[in-house]
Amino acid sequence: MRNALILMILILAPTVRAEVKFEVLHKINDAIWGMDFLPDGRMIFTAREGKMFLFDVKTKVATELKGLPKVYASGQGGLLDVRLHPEFSKNNYVYFTYAEPQGDLATTALMRAELVGTELKNSQKLFSGLKANDNDIHFGSRIEFGKDGHVYITMGDRGERDFAQDLSRHQGKLLRLKDDGTVPTDNPFVGKKDARPEIWSYGHRSPQGLVRHPETGELWEVEMGPRGGDEVNLIQRGANYGWPVITYGKEYWGPGIGDEKKKGMEQPLVYWVPSISPSGATFYTGDKYPLWKNNLFLATLSGEHLRRLEIKDNKVIKQEKLLGKLEYRWRSLRTGPDGYLYLGSDEGRIGRLLAP
């Protein structure tokens, strides 16, 4: 009887999972904005003040790269995301976004260069957003390659919110380019009067997350609202995601902004009130945490945690907060070729998530 009672207690007791841990591998005195991995397992990452590094995960040695352009490193501006071309092993192309100085103004720009040893050579500016202004906020900017081979980049509203609905401007848009910077002829606004042909979707505020689903190939975009109204969106060609006409956020000083819903404008798959300030996003594709396969992970800034989202039929069915006790501002993340989930923080820490 006693053994049976013990067995019943064990069955009824809730399962308590050990807390996941973050292993710090490297530290610099700058925000780790973007990261990607070379075929040989080394990491390439950006530091917001304007530096880029190659980082050997095994030896923990970081080497600064030469050949970067001057960046506007002020406020939220600086060196932003970095991605390797899908055929990097053939062409050595590195793509990166940055806040481009134009006199006293700045805008979001995309550059491509060849990585030769520890230097970026043959640089080409592929895109420069219209128009530059003197605000130091909402540059975006994430880079993702679609299953069509084209490159997608996000640009924030640059503090001029009404331009997110203006198709003659790049502010508040998701943009689609060929890998050489030219415009695909099947972009939704090609040939339309007073519309920029690079635009793929619009009505975005401060989009700092962009990732392709590993199975469906669909693009998922993540953006910050003002006081609440952070969003995850499933991107559709030519769609309007509403900012600032619709939002679940409020002005920082209190009143609401527009409506929550409106015909012809897309609703987010999930949103947060109050804000968690999501930045980088990735679908986990490794094998170190098999129960989390294809879960969506978000690096959060004001939320100071790693957010895990379980997805079923393009709906969020469960959320979990991880690493909250560390109180770091998480900015970037990526699944490494070794199967670990790697993260970078505004405090300059690079490391990986250890399975419980």
Phi, psi and omega in degrees: 000318182297317179295322179296321180294318179297317179299319179296320180296319180295323180292320184280338183294138179293147177283126180250116181272136177300144182291137179291156183237154178248120179265114179284126181254334184200154181218133172230172180262057180194163179284134177272100190275315182218159180206154173205176184234137174283160179303332181275005177095350176288150178264145168244131182218156180252147172247132192302328183292349174126018180243153176230144186227151162261132185233122176274111184296328183282314182271345181064031178256128178253133180241124180288138179269149176259161172096017179276151177282168173290136180241157176272095184261079181212141181058237179269003181273163179151202173279129192249245189274163175217135176218146175268147175299143179305335177250042182303323182297342178261323188244349179061024183280130173245129178250137177211149176253154182200160173279112185269122177286135174230085188066236178271002182252175178206156176210176178271133181228156177239133179233149173238139178214163176263130177274114179238105185065245178244031181224143174266121185236164177054045183293142176226125173281117185266338184203143174219122188289142175256124003240159175291151173215182183262013174280151181247032183230163169055051174283341194100226359208127176247157180238137174213142174264129179280168177293346176277358180086355179276161181256133180246136176225151177256146174227128179286177184282355176060028178077007177241078195301324184295336180288347176296339177260000184261111184286353176274357179239157177269348182300136176071036186230156164258128188246146182233125182227157166290165185292349175262006177093351177283165186266128175297139183290343180263014172298148190294337185246014176297129178082001180267138184297139176057033177228139178282129186289343181285346188289133175252320174211167185212179183080036179252149183262287181225077186276109180245010176227133177206125184209146178266133179294132186292340181256313185271338184080000180289150178269131176246129183243143182233132181218156178271136169272189176279258176264085190094171178087018170298145189224151162244126183237141171268114191281133176238148183301123175074008186281155179252119183263009159097331184297134359260015183291318175235141178190153174265005179265172179232163173299151181298336180265004170133305188290163179286169179234111177061212182249174176269331181219151175201140181301136179089359179239138188283144173268145177291156174290326176204150177218166183230132170222115004285176184292148168246352179057066180288139178242253181298151180220145175205148168270131182284126185236010183271193182236005181285331180232078189300332180288347182255013181305129179064013169289149177269128178246138179238134170273125182247145183266284178296332178290336177053044176206167171265125184257124178254129180241125172271132186243136173219124180053043180060030175231141178279117183254347180200145176230149178216140177261131180233151174065019183295332183292340181285334178059042174264152171270104184277129186247322188220156177197156183196143172286125179277161179296343177273002177093353177277155172266120182259144182226152173231147184238164176293340178278001175090014180266136171242134179193191182223156181277127178263132181295142180292000000 
